[in-house]
């Protein structure tokens, strides 16, 4: 009988029924999609997501690539192999923590050092190393929060590790990193999430390994990195891809030379980049910062080997407010992104 519904909500005008559905929390969309085919098609449509966003009914949640807890009953004090990583979700509005189901191909943990970004309410995971044999992979996976399922995306055109990534208007831009032979790369690609297709972009002026991606307006920034023969000596420049013109430009003195930019790039009130690891001694080592609108999620350690702590920061110079993290979410945060859902 449910399939025969012609009104979104029986007894209500079409417009009012539509507005009622837009106010459902994203976590209920999977169940709501089972009411009828019309609800399913609507809730999973790009137009519905766009309407919720334009109406101010979406919000940013932190998606963290986080070390999974050691199984209970384990006798291992120090595991013989690196920990597995999963995707933890922190909802800054409700304060709730959750963990999404693992990628079917990697049930015991994500590819090591994979890159994550988001696009129109979806989480995109790409690249990294196979956790079983540490070989680089070209895998792309897309998580749909409405259905709470993973879909296989089109493989990356080539293997690359520690590359920059950023999303703009339904497209994920990637650049730099290094190839299978540890050579710094200057090539760049763009992945159209809707069409599930990759396209080639012009090359940057130089190879940039361990660079960081950042989107500002209509520009994709590739911050710092280093050349093949400059292992670990991070440069202070950045390269900026102007999406409207389809070309790169070089920006000198955009970053502090010698400092790793991975997961810690922030933008100050003056529009210049800064490192979140410099803002407080408690996050000096391994900082990971994610903007969530009014708040910034910030994780890091005081020194090498120290326990990681999580904080919320209001604005750039706000006081760090330590979070009470629930059991099971204490693991090291390797990287992350925000998803507007």
C-alpha positions in Angstrom: 0.0 0.0 0.0 2.9 2.4 0.8 4.0 2.4 -2.8 0.6 3.8 -3.9 1.0 7.1 -1.9 0.6 10.0 -4.2 1.0 12.7 -1.6 4.2 13.1 0.3 2.3 13.2 3.6 -1.4 12.3 3.3 -3.7 15.2 4.2 -1.0 17.9 3.9 -0.4 20.3 1.0 2.6 19.2 -1.1 4.7 22.2 -0.1 4.1 21.6 3.6 4.9 17.9 3.3 8.1 18.7 1.6 9.1 21.1 4.3 8.3 18.5 7.0 10.7 16.0 5.3 13.5 18.5 5.0 13.4 18.8 8.8 14.1 15.2 9.4 17.6 14.6 11.0 19.9 13.0 8.5 20.2 9.9 10.8 16.6 9.1 10.1 16.8 9.2 6.3 17.6 5.6 5.9 14.5 4.5 7.8 12.3 7.2 6.2 13.4 6.0 2.7 11.6 2.7 3.4 8.2 4.4 3.7 7.6 4.5 0.0 9.4 4.8 -3.3 8.6 8.5 -3.6 10.2 9.3 -0.2 13.2 7.2 -1.2 13.8 9.0 -4.5 13.3 12.4 -2.8 15.5 11.8 0.2 18.3 10.5 -2.0 18.1 13.2 -4.6 20.7 16.0 -5.0 17.9 18.6 -5.2 16.6 17.6 -1.7 20.1 17.9 -0.2 20.5 21.3 -1.9 17.2 22.5 -0.6 18.1 21.4 3.0 21.4 23.2 2.7 19.9 26.4 1.3 17.3 26.4 4.0 20.0 26.2 6.7 18.9 22.7 7.8 22.3 21.0 7.3 25.2 21.3 9.6 28.9 20.2 9.6 30.0 17.0 11.3 33.6 15.9 11.8 34.6 12.7 10.0 37.8 11.4 11.6 40.2 8.8 10.3 40.7 7.4 13.8 42.6 4.4 15.3 40.1 1.7 16.3 40.1 0.4 19.8 42.0 -2.8 20.6 39.4 -5.7 20.9 38.4 -6.4 24.5 40.2 -9.4 26.0 43.4 -8.7 24.0 46.6 -9.6 25.8 48.7 -7.3 23.7 50.2 -4.4 25.5 51.9 -3.2 22.3 50.2 -4.5 19.1 52.7 -6.2 16.7 51.3 -4.3 13.8 49.9 -0.8 13.3 46.3 -0.3 14.5 43.4 -0.4 12.1 41.6 2.8 11.3 37.9 3.6 10.9 35.7 6.6 10.3 34.4 8.2 13.5 31.7 10.9 13.4 31.5 13.8 15.8 28.2 15.8 15.5 29.1 19.2 16.9 25.4 20.1 17.3 24.2 17.1 19.3 27.6 16.3 20.8 27.2 12.7 19.8 29.9 10.3 18.6 29.4 7.4 16.2 31.4 5.2 13.9 30.2 4.3 10.4 30.4 0.7 9.1 33.7 -0.3 7.5 34.4 -0.3 3.8 33.3 -3.8 2.7 36.7 -4.4 0.9 38.6 -3.5 4.1 36.5 -4.9 7.0 39.4 -4.6 9.5 40.4 -1.0 8.8 40.7 1.6 6.1 43.8 1.8 3.8 46.6 3.3 5.7 47.1 7.0 5.0 44.1 7.2 2.8 42.8 10.7 1.9 39.3 11.7 2.9 37.1 14.6 1.8 33.4 15.3 1.3 31.1 16.3 -1.5 27.4 17.3 -1.2 26.8 15.3 2.0 28.8 12.3 1.0 32.2 11.1 2.4 34.9 10.3 -0.2 37.8 8.0 0.7 40.6 7.5 -1.8 44.1 6.0 -2.1 46.3 4.9 0.8 48.1 1.6 1.4 46.5 -1.8 1.7 46.6 -2.6 5.4 47.5 -6.2 4.7 50.6 -5.7 2.5 51.3 -1.9 2.7 51.0 -1.6 -1.1 49.6 1.6 -2.5 46.0 1.3 -3.8 43.9 3.3 -6.3 40.6 2.6 -4.6 37.8 5.2 -4.3 34.8 4.7 -2.0 31.9 7.0 -1.5 29.7 6.8 1.7 26.1 8.0 1.4 24.8 9.2 4.7 21.1 8.9 3.5 21.4 5.1 2.8 24.3 4.6 5.3 26.1 2.5 2.7 29.4 2.5 0.8 29.6 2.6 -3.0 32.6 1.8 -5.1 33.9 4.8 -7.1 36.0 4.8 -10.2 39.7 4.0 -9.3 42.2 6.8 -9.2 44.1 7.0 -12.6 47.4 6.2 -10.8 48.6 5.3 -7.3 49.8 8.3 -5.2 50.4 8.7 -1.5 50.3 11.7 0.8 48.7 14.0 -1.8 46.6 17.1 -1.4 42.8 17.0 -1.8 39.9 19.4 -1.7 36.3 19.6 -2.9 34.5 22.3 -4.8 31.0 22.1 -6.5 30.8 18.3 -6.5 34.3 17.7 -7.7 37.3 16.5 -5.7 40.7 18.0 -6.7 43.9 16.1 -6.0 47.5 17.0 -6.6 51.0 16.1 -5.6 52.0 13.3 -3.3 54.5 10.6 -4.4 54.3 7.6 -6.7 55.3 4.0 -6.1 59.0 4.8 -6.3 58.7 7.7 -3.8 59.1 10.3 -6.5 57.3 13.6 -5.7 54.5 14.2 -8.2 53.4 17.4 -9.8 50.4 16.0 -11.7 46.8 16.8 -10.7 43.4 15.3 -11.3 39.8 16.0 -10.6 37.1 13.5 -9.7 33.5 14.3 -10.5 31.6 12.6 -7.8 28.2 12.8 -9.5 29.4 11.4 -12.8 32.0 9.0 -11.2 34.6 10.2 -13.7 38.3 11.4 -13.5 39.8 14.1 -15.6 43.4 15.4 -16.0 44.4 18.8 -14.9 47.5 20.8 -15.9 50.6 20.0 -13.9 52.0 22.1 -11.1 55.3 23.8 -11.5 57.1 21.3 -9.2 56.6 18.0 -7.4 55.1 18.3 -3.9 55.2 15.3 -1.6 53.3 15.5 1.8 51.4 18.6 0.7 48.1 19.8 2.1 45.0 20.6 0.1 42.8 23.6 0.9 39.8 25.2 -0.9 39.2 28.9 -0.7 36.4 30.4 -2.8 36.9 29.0 -6.3 40.5 28.1 -5.8 42.2 24.8 -4.8 45.4 25.4 -2.8 48.3 22.9 -2.6 50.2 24.0 0.4 54.0 23.3 0.9 55.4 19.8 0.3 58.9 18.9 -0.9 60.7 17.6 -3.9 62.1 14.1 -4.4 65.6 15.2 -3.6 64.5 17.3 -0.6 63.1 14.6 1.6 61.3 16.2 4.6 62.5 19.7 3.8 59.1 21.4 3.4 59.0 24.5 1.2 57.2 27.7 2.1 55.4 28.1 -1.2 52.0 27.0 -2.4 50.4 26.4 -5.8 46.9 27.6 -6.5 44.6 26.1 -9.1 42.2 28.7 -10.4 39.2 26.6 -11.4 37.6 29.4 -13.5 40.7 29.8 -15.6 42.0 26.3 -15.5 45.6 27.2 -14.6 48.0 27.2 -11.6 49.8 30.1 -10.0 52.7 30.1 -7.6 52.3 31.7 -4.2 55.6 32.3 -2.4 55.9 32.5 1.4 52.5 31.0 2.0 53.7 28.7 4.7 56.6 28.4 7.2 59.4 26.6 5.4 60.5 23.4 7.2 57.1 22.8 8.8 54.8 19.9 7.8 51.4 21.1 6.8 49.5 17.9 7.0 46.0 18.2 8.7 47.0 21.4 10.6 46.5 24.3 8.1 44.4 27.1 9.4 43.5 30.5 8.0 43.8 33.6 10.2 41.8 36.8 10.2 44.4 38.3 8.0 43.8 35.6 5.4 47.2 34.1 5.9 47.9 30.4 6.7 49.0 29.3 10.2 49.7 26.0 11.9 47.1 24.9 14.5 50.0 23.0 16.3 51.4 26.4 17.3 48.3 27.6 19.1 48.6 25.5 22.2 51.3 23.2 23.8 48.7 20.5 24.2 48.4 19.9 20.5 51.9 20.6 19.4 52.5 17.0 18.1 50.3 15.5 15.3 47.6 18.2 15.3 44.5 17.6 13.2 42.1 20.5 12.8 38.7 20.6 11.1 36.5 23.6 10.7 32.9 23.1 11.7 31.5 26.5 11.2 31.5 28.5 14.5 33.8 25.8 16.0 37.0 24.1 15.1 37.6 20.5 16.1 41.2 20.1 17.2 43.1 17.0 18.2 46.8 16.5 19.1 49.4 15.6 21.7 51.7 17.6 23.9 54.8 15.5 23.0 55.7 12.4 21.1 54.2 9.4 22.8 51.7 11.4 24.9 48.0 10.6 24.9 46.0 12.5 22.3 43.4 15.0 23.4 40.4 16.5 21.6 39.3 20.1 21.9 36.7 22.5 20.5 37.9 26.0 19.6 35.7 29.0 19.0 37.2 31.1 16.3 41.0 31.3 15.6 42.1 32.7 19.0 39.5 31.2 21.2 40.2 29.2 24.3 40.6 25.4 23.8 37.8 23.6 25.5 38.7 20.0 26.3 36.2 17.4 25.2 34.9 14.5 27.2 35.4 11.8 24.6 33.4 8.6 25.1 35.0 5.2 25.5 35.9 3.7 22.1 36.9 7.1 20.6 40.2 7.6 22.3 42.3 6.5 19.3 44.8 8.7 17.4 43.2 10.9 14.8 45.3 10.6 11.7 43.3 13.0 9.4 39.8 14.0 8.7 37.3 16.3 7.0 34.0 17.9 7.7 30.8 16.6 6.0 27.8 18.9 5.7 24.8 16.7 6.3 
